[in-house]
Each structure stands twice: as structure tokens, then as C-alpha cells.
Amino acid sequence: MALAYALPAHQPVTKQEHTVASQLIIQAMDRVPIVSPGDNLQQLIETSLINNQVCLQDGDILVLAQKIVSKSEGCLIDLNQVEPSLEALALAKKVDKDPRLVDVILSQSKALIRQVKGVLITQHIRGWVMANAGIDASNVHSKEGQENVLLLPKNPDHSCKVLRDGLYQSLGVKVAVIINDSFGRPWRLGTTGVAIGAAGLPSLWDRRGDVDLFGRKLL
């Protein structure tokens, strides 16, 4: 979980107002506990802020890792409880993956983009194009006899709004909340952070009609 100070989150960006913060301060929260299903994420955040001696102000931005949101919301599936479909069995053989995992991936996808050995790229039901529909088991706890995998939050924008509203009610500050996930990029090594949910700040800045430094109109 990270805390970033930037553009005032409660002021939307318009074509007439191009205010940009002169500095960006990012502070990672230390001593954040392992999150489990059913945990109150707002309380966890507030406790973490106290432990790190951080006092939120209007316009601050909270950036949360997708996994702690998914874990708190119980977005877990035990692969031992999955009976793979015939489609999943056939696709799993093609991509050399666990058919139970493939079945879960298909349940969270609306289109298959690429399927080769070791690689399964899909379009998630919420529109993102990503590997394995964003499902994985890294840093996911499983009790004895379980093989848990973690899904993305069902409605990341709503999750952000609930947290933002709760923090305002509790702390009296207007902050923005972003849920960040790691995405791979085609033909590139490594990952990049992508905001899959947001509340309290503009997700898209429409610059059409503006001009660049040399007077060229942006289309």
C-alpha cells in the first residue's frame, strides 16, 4: 500500500484548468499486516496510517495493491473445488496449464486473445487484456488441503468509492483511492502498474482541442 501526494483529488481536471502539482511525494506504508478474507480494509488503512505517523490531507491519493483488496473481499477460489469443463480441458492441454485454473480463467474472461504453450492472454470480463484474467496464486495463503487462487475485485471502482467515503466519514478528509495491479506488456520484459479502479480523481484527462507547446491542436 502506498500513499501519494499529488493533484488535489477532489478537483476534476477540465480543459480550462490545467493545474498540476509542483511535486509528487510517495510514501510506502510499513508494517501492513497480511490481509485475510473479511478483514476491514478501512480499519487496516487507518491503523497503518497511525503506525507510519501519516496524517491524510485533502487531495492525497491512496494507492492500494489489488491483492489486498481482493483478499479482503474474499475473491478466492479453491482449485480443489473446481470441476473443469470440456473447453477448459482442451485449452489446458494446448497451453500446458492446470485445467482447473484454466476453467477459472475462462469464467473471468469474455474473449481469448492468445493461446500458446505456457501463455494464456484473455480479455477480462471488465475489459482489460491481461495474462490469465489477472488470476494467480502468488502471496495467496491456502489452508491444508486447499489450492487457492485469487481473482480481481468484482467492482474495483465501487471498492475505491466505498473506501473513499468511509475515510471521509471517519477522518473528515477528501482523498482519492486507486487500486493498482501489475500488467505485463506485449514483447516487453517486466511489468507496469495499471489502475484498475479509482474514485475521487479523473480517470481520463480529455486533452482534445488543447494545443501543444508549439501550437499544434490535439486531436
Backbone as CSV, one residue per row, in Angstrom:
resi,resn,N_x,N_y,N_z,CA_x,CA_y,CA_z,C_x,C_y,C_z
1,MET,0.848,-1.180,0.000,0.000,0.000,0.000,0.883,1.228,0.000
2,ALA,0.596,2.208,-0.841,1.406,3.413,-0.920,0.520,4.638,-0.810
3,LEU,1.112,5.722,-0.362,0.405,6.984,-0.225,1.096,8.010,-1.093
4,ALA,0.355,8.643,-1.993,0.953,9.624,-2.896,0.262,10.965,-2.733
5,TYR,1.056,12.029,-2.703,0.522,13.384,-2.650,0.674,13.992,-4.037
6,ALA,-0.438,14.377,-4.639,-0.335,14.923,-5.990,-1.461,15.912,-6.225
7,LEU,-2.008,15.891,-7.447,-3.094,16.783,-7.819,-4.253,16.637,-6.846
8,PRO,-4.847,17.733,-6.349,-5.994,17.617,-5.447,-7.047,16.688,-6.023
9,ALA,-7.311,15.609,-5.307,-8.124,14.532,-5.860,-9.573,14.926,-6.061
10,HIS,-10.081,15.893,-5.275,-11.500,16.216,-5.353,-11.790,17.300,-6.377
11,GLN,-10.765,17.752,-7.109,-10.971,18.770,-8.123,-10.757,18.162,-9.503
12,PRO,-11.830,17.957,-10.284,-11.672,17.351,-11.611,-10.868,18.238,-12.541
13,VAL,-10.123,17.600,-13.433,-9.332,18.337,-14.410,-10.219,18.690,-15.592
14,THR,-10.226,19.937,-15.995,-11.000,20.374,-17.146,-10.063,20.993,-18.164
15,LYS,-10.590,21.259,-19.352,-9.774,21.873,-20.397,-9.360,23.285,-20.012
16,GLN,-10.151,23.941,-19.164,-9.835,25.302,-18.773,-8.874,25.347,-17.591
17,GLU,-8.779,24.260,-16.851,-7.967,24.249,-15.631,-6.877,23.199,-15.751
18,HIS,-5.640,23.644,-15.949,-4.530,22.734,-16.158,-3.592,22.741,-14.955
19,THR,-4.154,22.874,-13.768,-3.339,22.910,-12.562,-2.692,21.550,-12.327
20,VAL,-1.392,21.557,-12.146,-0.658,20.327,-11.864,0.226,20.574,-10.650
21,ALA,0.272,19.599,-9.750,1.092,19.757,-8.556,2.558,19.941,-8.934
22,SER,3.260,20.768,-8.156,4.669,21.046,-8.451,5.586,19.946,-7.942
23,GLN,5.071,19.072,-7.091,5.890,17.975,-6.604,5.015,16.761,-6.322
24,LEU,5.649,15.615,-6.329,4.969,14.352,-6.046,5.752,13.638,-4.963
25,ILE,5.093,13.364,-3.852,5.725,12.658,-2.737,5.029,11.313,-2.584
26,ILE,5.796,10.245,-2.641,5.239,8.903,-2.496,5.818,8.261,-1.243
27,GLN,4.946,7.777,-0.393,5.391,7.123,0.834,4.749,5.749,0.936
28,ALA,5.575,4.725,0.986,5.076,3.365,1.160,4.754,3.130,2.630
29,MET,3.643,2.457,2.883,3.246,2.156,4.248,3.982,0.919,4.758
30,ASP,4.634,1.062,5.895,5.353,-0.048,6.518,4.437,-0.746,7.521
31,ARG,4.793,-1.968,7.871,4.091,-2.740,8.901,2.607,-2.946,8.572
32,VAL,2.319,-3.225,7.315,0.953,-3.572,6.920,0.790,-5.084,7.090
33,PRO,-0.180,-5.544,7.861,-0.317,-6.983,8.111,-0.823,-7.740,6.889
34,ILE,-0.671,-9.056,6.934,-1.249,-9.907,5.897,-2.769,-9.773,5.954
35,VAL,-3.369,-9.534,4.806,-4.823,-9.341,4.737,-5.503,-10.679,4.482
36,SER,-6.596,-10.910,5.191,-7.363,-12.148,5.058,-8.796,-11.824,4.658
37,PRO,-9.519,-12.804,4.099,-10.916,-12.572,3.724,-11.739,-12.069,4.902
38,GLY,-12.518,-11.031,4.654,-13.371,-10.473,5.692,-12.734,-9.363,6.494
39,ASP,-11.431,-9.127,6.325,-10.779,-8.038,7.056,-11.373,-6.694,6.656
40,ASN,-11.461,-5.797,7.626,-11.950,-4.444,7.369,-10.793,-3.619,6.828
41,LEU,-10.801,-3.392,5.528,-9.675,-2.726,4.881,-9.540,-1.276,5.335
42,GLN,-10.655,-0.623,5.586,-10.583,0.766,6.046,-9.888,0.847,7.402
43,GLN,-10.249,-0.035,8.319,-9.599,-0.035,9.629,-8.115,-0.350,9.500
44,LEU,-7.782,-1.280,8.618,-6.383,-1.630,8.399,-5.602,-0.420,7.891
45,ILE,-6.201,0.330,6.967,-5.544,1.522,6.418,-5.349,2.572,7.508
46,GLU,-6.379,2.810,8.295,-6.282,3.830,9.337,-5.232,3.454,10.380
47,THR,-5.167,2.177,10.742,-4.143,1.724,11.687,-2.754,1.885,11.094
48,SER,-2.617,1.562,9.810,-1.326,1.700,9.137,-0.889,3.158,9.080
49,LEU,-1.827,4.055,8.852,-1.501,5.481,8.828,-0.970,5.939,10.186
50,ILE,-1.604,5.469,11.248,-1.150,5.825,12.598,0.245,5.261,12.855
51,ASN,0.442,3.986,12.497,1.742,3.343,12.729,2.870,4.026,11.961
52,ASN,2.531,4.590,10.802,3.542,5.253,9.978,3.569,6.766,10.192
53,GLN,2.780,7.232,11.171,2.733,8.657,11.517,2.409,9.523,10.295
54,VAL,1.413,9.068,9.552,0.949,9.798,8.370,-0.430,10.371,8.656
55,CYS,-0.594,11.652,8.394,-1.883,12.320,8.569,-2.402,12.720,7.189
56,LEU,-3.478,12.084,6.759,-4.031,12.379,5.442,-4.557,13.804,5.376
57,GLN,-4.428,14.397,4.181,-4.955,15.725,3.918,-5.819,15.680,2.663
58,ASP,-6.681,16.676,2.520,-7.480,16.768,1.302,-6.563,16.757,0.082
59,GLY,-6.927,15.956,-0.910,-6.145,15.893,-2.136,-5.126,14.778,-2.176
60,ASP,-4.872,14.110,-1.037,-3.946,12.979,-1.045,-4.548,11.815,-1.821
61,ILE,-3.678,10.940,-2.284,-4.111,9.781,-3.066,-3.595,8.509,-2.405
62,LEU,-4.489,7.607,-2.100,-4.119,6.296,-1.563,-4.072,5.298,-2.713
63,VAL,-2.938,4.630,-2.866,-2.790,3.609,-3.902,-2.695,2.254,-3.214
64,LEU,-3.629,1.386,-3.518,-3.707,0.082,-2.867,-3.369,-1.022,-3.855
65,ALA,-2.597,-1.986,-3.402,-2.331,-3.159,-4.227,-3.623,-3.941,-4.421
66,GLN,-3.824,-4.409,-5.631,-5.047,-5.160,-5.944,-5.239,-6.341,-5.017
67,LYS,-4.150,-6.990,-4.637,-4.288,-8.233,-3.872,-4.883,-8.018,-2.493
68,ILE,-4.554,-6.901,-1.835,-5.123,-6.724,-0.504,-6.618,-6.428,-0.594
69,VAL,-7.041,-5.792,-1.689,-8.468,-5.546,-1.879,-9.185,-6.863,-2.181
70,SER,-8.623,-7.642,-3.099,-9.234,-8.930,-3.446,-9.299,-9.860,-2.239
71,LYS,-8.224,-9.888,-1.458,-8.211,-10.754,-0.275,-9.279,-10.329,0.722
72,SER,-9.366,-9.034,1.000,-10.343,-8.565,1.984,-11.767,-8.849,1.531
73,GLU,-11.990,-8.838,0.215,-13.330,-9.089,-0.322,-13.600,-10.574,-0.550
74,GLY,-12.620,-11.418,-0.227,-12.825,-12.859,-0.335,-12.879,-13.382,-1.754
75,CYS,-12.110,-12.768,-2.662,-12.133,-13.179,-4.072,-11.209,-14.378,-4.302
76,LEU,-11.436,-15.425,-3.556,-10.606,-16.630,-3.603,-11.403,-17.805,-4.149
77,ILE,-10.719,-18.656,-4.889,-11.329,-19.902,-5.351,-10.358,-21.039,-5.067
78,ASP,-10.863,-22.086,-4.436,-10.069,-23.279,-4.161,-10.128,-24.183,-5.391
79,LEU,-8.981,-24.386,-6.025,-8.955,-25.200,-7.242,-9.415,-26.627,-6.990
80,ASN,-9.296,-27.089,-5.755,-9.743,-28.448,-5.443,-11.264,-28.583,-5.513
81,GLN,-11.954,-27.446,-5.559,-13.416,-27.466,-5.659,-13.900,-27.222,-7.090
82,VAL,-12.954,-27.155,-8.034,-13.305,-26.841,-9.424,-13.335,-28.115,-10.260
83,GLU,-14.425,-28.306,-10.979,-14.551,-29.408,-11.933,-14.421,-28.811,-13.331
84,PRO,-13.268,-28.972,-13.980,-13.049,-28.291,-15.265,-13.996,-28.770,-16.356
85,SER,-14.417,-27.825,-17.182,-15.297,-28.130,-18.305,-14.496,-28.770,-19.434
86,LEU,-15.207,-29.287,-20.428,-14.536,-29.865,-21.591,-13.715,-28.806,-22.322
87,GLU,-14.243,-27.583,-22.398,-13.500,-26.488,-23.034,-12.209,-26.206,-22.274
88,ALA,-12.297,-26.193,-20.950,-11.110,-25.930,-20.133,-10.086,-27.048,-20.283
89,LEU,-10.541,-28.283,-20.358,-9.630,-29.418,-20.516,-8.870,-29.329,-21.838
90,ALA,-9.586,-28.991,-22.909,-8.948,-28.894,-24.221,-7.961,-27.732,-24.269
91,LEU,-8.359,-26.591,-23.716,-7.489,-25.417,-23.729,-6.278,-25.624,-22.826
92,ALA,-6.481,-26.272,-21.691,-5.380,-26.530,-20.761,-4.303,-27.392,-21.412
93,LYS,-4.728,-28.353,-22.221,-3.770,-29.207,-22.921,-2.959,-28.390,-23.921
94,LYS,-3.614,-27.440,-24.566,-2.941,-26.614,-25.575,-1.922,-25.673,-24.945
95,VAL,-2.267,-25.080,-23.791,-1.385,-24.078,-23.174,-0.543,-24.665,-22.047
96,ASP,-0.719,-25.948,-21.771,0.055,-26.640,-20.741,-0.137,-25.992,-19.365
97,LYS,-1.398,-25.831,-18.982,-1.734,-25.282,-17.674,-2.720,-26.200,-16.965
98,ASP,-2.831,-26.030,-15.660,-3.770,-26.799,-14.852,-5.188,-26.552,-15.376
99,PRO,-5.912,-27.592,-15.777,-7.261,-27.392,-16.322,-8.220,-26.734,-15.336
100,ARG,-8.002,-26.940,-14.049,-8.860,-26.281,-13.057,-8.637,-24.771,-13.087
101,LEU,-7.356,-24.375,-13.195,-7.037,-22.950,-13.293,-7.598,-22.367,-14.581
102,VAL,-7.464,-23.095,-15.670,-7.987,-22.621,-16.953,-9.495,-22.431,-16.876
103,ASP,-10.180,-23.318,-16.184,-11.630,-23.187,-16.038,-11.984,-21.893,-15.312
104,VAL,-11.231,-21.569,-14.263,-11.471,-20.326,-13.526,-11.156,-19.122,-14.411
105,ILE,-10.065,-19.205,-15.173,-9.701,-18.113,-16.082,-10.823,-17.866,-17.086
106,LEU,-11.369,-18.930,-17.649,-12.463,-18.783,-18.614,-13.686,-18.135,-17.971
107,SER,-13.934,-18.446,-16.708,-15.100,-17.875,-16.023,-14.958,-16.374,-15.812
108,GLN,-13.709,-15.878,-15.850,-13.453,-14.457,-15.631,-13.101,-13.728,-16.931
109,SER,-13.316,-14.382,-18.068,-12.924,-13.812,-19.362,-14.120,-13.744,-20.303
110,LYS,-14.075,-12.744,-21.190,-15.103,-12.675,-22.227,-14.537,-12.909,-23.619
111,ALA,-13.210,-13.047,-23.719,-12.595,-13.352,-25.012,-11.205,-13.917,-24.784
112,LEU,-10.809,-14.848,-25.660,-9.450,-15.375,-25.654,-8.651,-14.616,-26.698
113,ILE,-7.503,-14.078,-26.293,-6.695,-13.261,-27.189,-5.530,-14.056,-27.775
114,ARG,-4.847,-14.818,-26.941,-3.700,-15.605,-27.408,-3.559,-16.851,-26.548
115,GLN,-3.343,-17.980,-27.225,-3.193,-19.250,-26.515,-2.059,-20.046,-27.144
116,VAL,-0.925,-20.063,-26.464,0.203,-20.891,-26.875,0.751,-21.554,-25.618
117,LYS,1.656,-22.479,-25.781,2.176,-23.209,-24.638,2.744,-22.255,-23.590
118,GLY,2.203,-22.335,-22.393,2.673,-21.515,-21.284,2.097,-20.120,-21.233
119,VAL,1.289,-19.746,-22.229,0.757,-18.380,-22.290,-0.740,-18.418,-22.589
120,LEU,-1.507,-17.716,-21.760,-2.937,-17.586,-21.993,-3.334,-16.132,-21.727
121,ILE,-3.547,-15.386,-22.802,-3.939,-13.982,-22.712,-5.430,-13.886,-22.992
122,THR,-6.153,-13.217,-22.111,-7.597,-13.094,-22.278,-8.038,-11.652,-22.094
123,GLN,-9.266,-11.394,-22.510,-9.905,-10.131,-22.157,-10.795,-10.395,-20.955
124,HIS,-10.473,-9.746,-19.860,-11.227,-9.919,-18.624,-12.669,-9.457,-18.825
125,ILE,-13.579,-9.966,-18.016,-14.986,-9.604,-18.142,-15.220,-8.107,-17.928
126,ARG,-14.262,-7.409,-17.312,-14.376,-5.964,-17.145,-13.604,-5.197,-18.216
127,GLY,-12.999,-5.929,-19.173,-12.438,-5.263,-20.342,-10.932,-5.269,-20.481
128,TRP,-10.191,-5.498,-19.402,-8.731,-5.455,-19.500,-8.202,-6.667,-20.259
129,VAL,-7.159,-6.454,-21.048,-6.464,-7.555,-21.717,-5.243,-7.893,-20.875
130,MET,-5.175,-9.133,-20.407,-4.146,-9.487,-19.436,-3.916,-10.994,-19.417
131,ALA,-2.804,-11.386,-18.835,-2.494,-12.809,-18.714,-3.393,-13.455,-17.663
132,ASN,-3.951,-14.595,-18.016,-4.703,-15.434,-17.072,-5.858,-14.705,-16.389
133,ALA,-6.416,-13.703,-17.061,-7.520,-12.912,-16.498,-7.162,-12.311,-15.143
134,GLY,-5.862,-12.084,-14.932,-5.423,-11.470,-13.681,-5.406,-12.398,-12.488
135,ILE,-5.561,-13.700,-12.731,-5.656,-14.677,-11.641,-4.287,-15.287,-11.369
136,ASP,-3.906,-15.367,-10.099,-2.677,-16.080,-9.751,-2.724,-16.524,-8.293
137,ALA,-1.669,-17.221,-7.885,-1.618,-17.771,-6.527,-0.459,-17.216,-5.718
138,SER,0.306,-16.289,-6.269,1.454,-15.761,-5.537,0.988,-14.929,-4.345
139,ASN,1.638,-15.148,-3.206,1.298,-14.459,-1.957,-0.151,-14.689,-1.532
140,VAL,-0.684,-15.846,-1.901,-2.050,-16.214,-1.525,-1.990,-17.419,-0.600
141,HIS,-2.536,-17.263,0.594,-2.476,-18.336,1.592,-3.532,-19.404,1.307
142,SER,-3.132,-20.652,1.482,-4.057,-21.778,1.374,-3.942,-22.632,2.631
143,LYS,-5.081,-22.968,3.198,-5.075,-23.881,4.333,-4.761,-25.294,3.839
144,GLU,-4.481,-26.179,4.775,-4.160,-27.557,4.407,-5.303,-28.155,3.591
145,GLY,-4.950,-28.724,2.452,-5.954,-29.330,1.586,-6.547,-28.373,0.572
146,GLN,-6.109,-27.116,0.598,-6.618,-26.131,-0.350,-5.546,-25.753,-1.366
147,GLU,-5.995,-25.287,-2.528,-5.123,-24.693,-3.545,-5.807,-23.422,-4.033
148,ASN,-5.668,-22.365,-3.264,-6.392,-21.134,-3.558,-5.714,-20.304,-4.641
149,VAL,-6.532,-19.693,-5.469,-6.073,-18.671,-6.407,-6.914,-17.425,-6.154
150,LEU,-6.366,-16.282,-6.544,-7.006,-15.007,-6.243,-7.506,-14.337,-7.517
151,LEU,-8.755,-13.886,-7.486,-9.365,-13.175,-8.602,-9.259,-11.668,-8.372
152,LEU,-9.507,-10.906,-9.412,-9.579,-9.457,-9.267,-10.859,-9.080,-8.528
153,PRO,-10.896,-7.901,-7.910,-12.143,-7.453,-7.267,-13.289,-7.422,-8.276
154,LYS,-14.501,-7.696,-7.796,-15.648,-7.748,-8.698,-15.958,-6.381,-9.307
155,ASN,-15.813,-5.332,-8.515,-16.098,-3.978,-8.996,-15.091,-3.017,-8.368
156,PRO,-13.905,-2.893,-8.965,-12.843,-2.089,-8.353,-13.221,-0.627,-8.125
157,ASP,-13.953,-0.014,-9.057,-14.356,1.381,-8.860,-15.235,1.521,-7.616
158,HIS,-16.148,0.579,-7.449,-17.027,0.611,-6.270,-16.215,0.401,-4.993
159,SER,-15.249,-0.509,-5.043,-14.397,-0.744,-3.871,-13.666,0.534,-3.479
160,CYS,-13.170,1.267,-4.481,-12.484,2.537,-4.215,-13.436,3.559,-3.605
161,LYS,-14.647,3.630,-4.141,-15.620,4.605,-3.638,-16.001,4.308,-2.193
162,VAL,-16.199,3.031,-1.879,-16.555,2.656,-0.506,-15.451,3.075,0.461
163,LEU,-14.203,2.818,0.089,-13.081,3.203,0.948,-12.986,4.720,1.071
164,ARG,-13.137,5.416,-0.045,-13.043,6.881,-0.020,-14.129,7.480,0.867
165,ASP,-15.362,7.006,0.700,-16.464,7.520,1.513,-16.251,7.193,2.988
166,GLY,-15.766,5.978,3.262,-15.539,5.582,4.648,-14.458,6.412,5.318
167,LEU,-13.383,6.699,4.593,-12.305,7.513,5.150,-12.768,8.948,5.387
168,TYR,-13.639,9.445,4.510,-14.169,10.796,4.717,-15.042,10.841,5.968
169,GLN,-15.880,9.828,6.142,-16.735,9.780,7.326,-15.915,9.655,8.604
170,SER,-14.824,8.900,8.537,-14.018,8.634,9.727,-13.006,9.730,10.024
171,LEU,-12.338,10.221,8.975,-11.228,11.155,9.172,-11.540,12.579,8.729
172,GLY,-12.626,12.745,7.972,-13.005,14.085,7.538,-12.135,14.658,6.438
173,VAL,-11.454,13.794,5.666,-10.599,14.270,4.575,-11.107,13.705,3.250
174,LYS,-10.937,14.519,2.202,-11.342,14.110,0.863,-10.110,13.630,0.105
175,VAL,-9.937,12.329,0.060,-8.795,11.748,-0.637,-9.291,10.994,-1.862
176,ALA,-8.365,10.656,-2.737,-8.671,9.764,-3.850,-8.130,8.380,-3.517
177,VAL,-8.730,7.367,-4.112,-8.294,5.985,-3.893,-8.111,5.314,-5.249
178,ILE,-6.981,4.646,-5.413,-6.674,3.903,-6.638,-6.339,2.465,-6.266
179,ILE,-6.841,1.518,-7.037,-6.415,0.123,-6.922,-5.468,-0.153,-8.082
180,ASN,-4.266,-0.590,-7.752,-3.222,-0.810,-8.750,-2.949,-2.303,-8.926
181,ASP,-2.780,-2.714,-10.181,-2.413,-4.098,-10.468,-1.219,-4.102,-11.415
182,SER,-0.471,-5.191,-11.411,0.704,-5.319,-12.273,0.318,-6.006,-13.577
183,PHE,0.601,-5.350,-14.696,0.306,-5.889,-16.019,1.618,-6.123,-16.770
184,GLY,1.680,-7.202,-17.512,2.767,-7.378,-18.457,2.488,-6.548,-19.706
185,ARG,3.497,-6.399,-20.560,3.332,-5.655,-21.811,3.785,-6.524,-22.974
186,PRO,3.091,-6.454,-24.107,3.470,-7.290,-25.250,4.912,-7.052,-25.679
187,TRP,5.643,-8.131,-25.858,7.024,-8.107,-26.353,7.969,-7.307,-25.456
188,ARG,7.630,-7.190,-24.175,8.483,-6.478,-23.232,8.662,-7.323,-21.977
189,LEU,9.831,-7.213,-21.355,10.061,-7.866,-20.081,9.542,-6.981,-18.952
190,GLY,9.221,-7.616,-17.819,8.791,-6.857,-16.655,7.315,-6.507,-16.678
191,THR,6.912,-5.722,-15.701,5.508,-5.337,-15.567,5.399,-3.831,-15.360
192,THR,4.185,-3.347,-15.507,3.897,-1.940,-15.238,2.629,-1.855,-14.408
193,GLY,2.518,-0.820,-13.586,1.334,-0.661,-12.755,0.183,-0.065,-13.545
194,VAL,-1.001,-0.631,-13.364,-2.199,-0.153,-14.053,-3.297,0.066,-13.017
195,ALA,-3.939,1.222,-13.079,-5.065,1.497,-12.189,-6.298,0.770,-12.715
196,ILE,-6.757,-0.233,-11.973,-7.950,-0.967,-12.399,-9.209,-0.441,-11.714
197,GLY,-9.030,0.473,-10.776,-10.166,1.089,-10.104,-9.753,2.431,-9.540
198,ALA,-10.698,3.374,-9.486,-10.370,4.701,-8.968,-11.635,5.402,-8.493
199,ALA,-11.450,6.268,-7.509,-12.532,7.133,-7.034,-11.912,8.408,-6.494
200,GLY,-12.531,9.536,-6.823,-12.071,10.802,-6.276,-11.089,11.558,-7.137
201,LEU,-10.782,11.043,-8.314,-9.911,11.757,-9.246,-10.288,11.336,-10.657
202,PRO,-10.001,12.182,-11.655,-10.384,11.829,-13.026,-9.553,10.672,-13.545
203,SER,-10.219,9.659,-14.068,-9.501,8.522,-14.639,-9.018,8.808,-16.050
204,LEU,-9.638,9.776,-16.697,-9.278,10.117,-18.071,-9.246,11.631,-18.205
205,TRP,-8.158,12.145,-18.759,-7.995,13.581,-18.978,-8.155,13.839,-20.469
206,ASP,-9.260,14.436,-20.853,-9.569,14.691,-22.257,-8.836,15.951,-22.711
207,ARG,-7.789,15.773,-23.512,-6.996,16.912,-23.986,-7.346,17.315,-25.416
208,ARG,-8.361,16.709,-26.005,-8.746,17.066,-27.367,-9.139,18.541,-27.435
209,GLY,-8.613,19.224,-28.446,-8.900,20.640,-28.600,-7.857,21.540,-27.974
210,ASP,-7.049,20.993,-27.051,-5.940,21.765,-26.493,-4.825,21.876,-27.537
211,VAL,-3.819,22.679,-27.236,-2.679,22.802,-28.140,-1.413,22.403,-27.405
212,ASP,-0.415,21.907,-28.163,0.850,21.530,-27.557,1.745,22.759,-27.415
213,LEU,3.006,22.543,-27.052,3.932,23.654,-26.818,4.136,24.529,-28.043
214,PHE,3.899,23.964,-29.227,4.158,24.697,-30.468,2.873,25.070,-31.207
215,GLY,1.756,25.028,-30.480,0.502,25.492,-31.051,-0.260,24.481,-31.876
216,ARG,0.240,23.244,-31.935,-0.478,22.223,-32.704,-1.695,21.753,-31.913
217,LYS,-2.826,21.692,-32.596,-4.058,21.281,-31.940,-4.061,19.778,-31.715
218,LEU,-4.422,19.375,-30.500,-4.508,17.954,-30.173,-5.838,17.407,-30.669
219,LEU,-5.776,16.284,-31.353,-6.978,15.694,-31.945,-7.490,14.544,-31.096
